[in-house]
């Protein structure tokens, strides 16, 4: 896992994840052990007050290529993903939720889209094939997600059916500008990075993946839903104000 250059970086944003993180790290390490990937795992701690940091440091002592990146304080999932993606040394960087609601083995699908089909990025999707959802959310949460994605398509002008699945991979060099320009720090960051990907001419595939709802999710449908809607307006405003300048050749 520690050989250079690296093929793959796996970023895991974590905030108070002492309960779920050991199982997740074991699964990711097992996955990498079965592959020839020269890889690293970056856990980004978002100011946890539990034993998250101690757990990661314990794993890092046993496994080269697994390391902790710290935000210093609680900044939000979007900030954590940006931090991890900018630290990534792999040719491809993939970020996944700490609960592995999408099994890490589904990464094969995203990596194939990038390496074999020539895409610059690939995002996991629950909407393309809902038969792959193994444990559904409540009806209210599921319908709220569908409604939010309709808003994203309308306001942002991007055509993805599911922007919020926390399982995305990008060719690191091509996506660098996205995470340099990303400004949304909490849950509304996904539409921003996909908007930026489109703005800078990146080809991104939407890939159906297996997914299971975790009852321990930290997303509050009402409060976070309102914030995420406001974030869409902020993104649009940023674009109008020229805060996402196109690189030459985009």
Beta strands, then each sheet from edge to edge (+ up, - down):
strand 1: 6-14
strand 2: 39-45
strand 3: 66-70
strand 4: 90-96
strand 5: 121-125
strand 6: 133-135
strand 7: 167-171
strand 8: 204-208
strand 9: 211-212
sheet 1: 3+ 2+ 1+ 4+ 7- 5+ 8+
sheet 2: 6+ 9+
end
